[in-house]
Amino acid sequence: MKTTKKIMLPENEMPTQWYNIVADMKNKPLPMLNPATKQPLKPEEMEALFAKGAVEQEFSQERYIDIPEEVQTLYKIYRPTPLVRASGLEKALDTPAKIYFKNESVSPVGSHKLNSAIPQAYYNKIQGIKHITTETGAGQWGSALSIACQHFGLDLQVFMVKVSYDQKPYRKSVMNTYGAQVFASPSDQTEIGRRLRRKFPNTSGTLGMAISEAVEVAIKNPDTRYSLGSVLNHVILHQTIIGLEAEKQLEMTGDYPDVVIGCFGGGSNFSGIAFPFLRHNLTEGKTTRFVAAEPASCPKLTRGEFNYDFGDTEGFTPLIPMYTLGHDFEPADIHAGGLRYHGAGSIVSQLIKDNLIEAVDIKQLDSFAAGVLFAKVEGIIPAPESTHAISAAIQEALKAKEEGKEKVILFNLSGHGLIDMASYDKYLSGQLGNYEVPQELIDKNIAKLEKLV
Ligand SMILES: *Cc1c(COP(=O)(O)O)cnc(C)c1O
């Protein structure tokens, strides 16, 4: 039988609802807390910061939530995305495993981030909000939200982690082209930014710091809302379109995944591909494994602690129940900027705690080696973030070879790396290293947290 390479879903079969896994979880995620009262956060308390539509989804227990028509129309610029049989990679690894990847790099901004940027901009628009603020790490989220805001006539201020602003100058050009304003964070635009610059003159910035800046602007301006590209339940909900499509596409091949893999920053692309399949473990007794691939230099899932922590550095956000390295944790300047985040979303954290999903940590050099191999055999240069998923998929494929087992591996290609070539240059010229995080550093930051679980 001929091998299928690309499995396309017709446009009119694009899912019209997102999947909310909370409905099927036996142990629900713990509630977020108001940091002042330590009481469960009420939806009204989030509405000063986020669009009403997003807040409603954040607290929803509905199993399926309709994708608004206007959002579906914009999704169709690039969705459904292809499911691809990685036959080149299978051959290179000489593995009996079948490897599939969902290609989210075909979105106009080159990553999965647009799947949540479009609905978030939409919910702000229908509420009459005019300005949005956000942070961005590698620049992927900022790029996605820039074009989404442009579609709905909203203006956008982006606080971009300084190390990425310097490493990835073209991301800023992309955001400017779509009409957004971009500041290197910590910036001189906010009180917090100015304070952080005085306190840490040499800081390369963190996502936590950039979030604090964006939140400060939103809190101070009533016609402004903040928008987050990962971690929160509503973001993860939007990303389930990835797995829902993949499920239909795999059905067309007759295969079902034994293992599903995604790289892990705050959890949105991993959850997006994993949750629609995990649904069948939870409700029908399927036994698929789910593997979140995080960088060894920012190992919150494999070495962090389950506790309440802030989503940002300054403690502006609600307390979120999560696996965390502590909100003061400053990760090494690795080139997968989108994975440099101290925490994880509350749903994923609960699922890890209940052993329903697994995590692996991947070293920077292994991730780039996987990325270069993938580029050579599949032709797509993956985002440095996505190379972590590829490295984990390769490990699974080699295990299958050792065991002489045919198994079906599905991973998410969260984005391409064409704007990250400076990172590849550094790797190819031997200038990158691995960063092991000393246990004392993790212990020190975790010890600062009040034990709330
Ligand atoms: C942002 C980003 C990630 C990490 O974020 P998640 O919310 O964990 O998905 C991974 N890959 C790419 C390409 C990204 O832009």
The ligand as an SDF file (V2000), in Angstrom:
LIG
                    3D

 15 15  0  0  0  0  0  0  0  0999 V2000
    4.5720   30.0770   22.1770 C   0  0  0  0  0  0  0  0  0  0  0  0
    5.0570   28.8990   21.5050 C   0  0  0  0  0  0  0  0  0  0  0  0
    5.2020   27.6790   22.1800 C   0  0  0  0  0  0  0  0  0  0  0  0
    4.9850   27.5210   23.6510 C   0  0  0  0  0  0  0  0  0  0  0  0
    3.7610   27.8890   24.1640 O   0  0  0  0  0  0  0  0  0  0  0  0
    2.6260   26.8700   24.5940 P   0  0  0  0  0  0  0  0  0  0  0  0
    1.5610   27.7140   25.1470 O   0  0  0  0  0  0  0  0  0  0  0  0
    3.2060   25.9370   25.6070 O   0  0  0  0  0  0  0  0  0  0  0  0
    2.2200   26.1740   23.3720 O   0  0  0  0  0  0  0  0  0  0  0  0
    5.6040   26.5880   21.4590 C   0  0  0  0  0  0  0  0  0  0  0  0
    5.8700   26.6670   20.1420 N   0  0  0  0  0  0  0  0  0  0  0  0
    5.7600   27.8180   19.4560 C   0  0  0  0  0  0  0  0  0  0  0  0
    6.0980   27.8440   18.0040 C   0  0  0  0  0  0  0  0  0  0  0  0
    5.3370   28.9620   20.1170 C   0  0  0  0  0  0  0  0  0  0  0  0
    5.2000   30.1000   19.4370 O   0  0  0  0  0  0  0  0  0  0  0  0
  1  2  1  0
  2  3  1  0
  2 14  2  0
  3  4  1  0
  3 10  2  0
  4  5  1  0
  5  6  1  0
  6  7  2  0
  6  8  1  0
  6  9  1  0
 10 11  1  0
 11 12  2  0
 12 13  1  0
 12 14  1  0
 14 15  1  0
M  END
$$$$
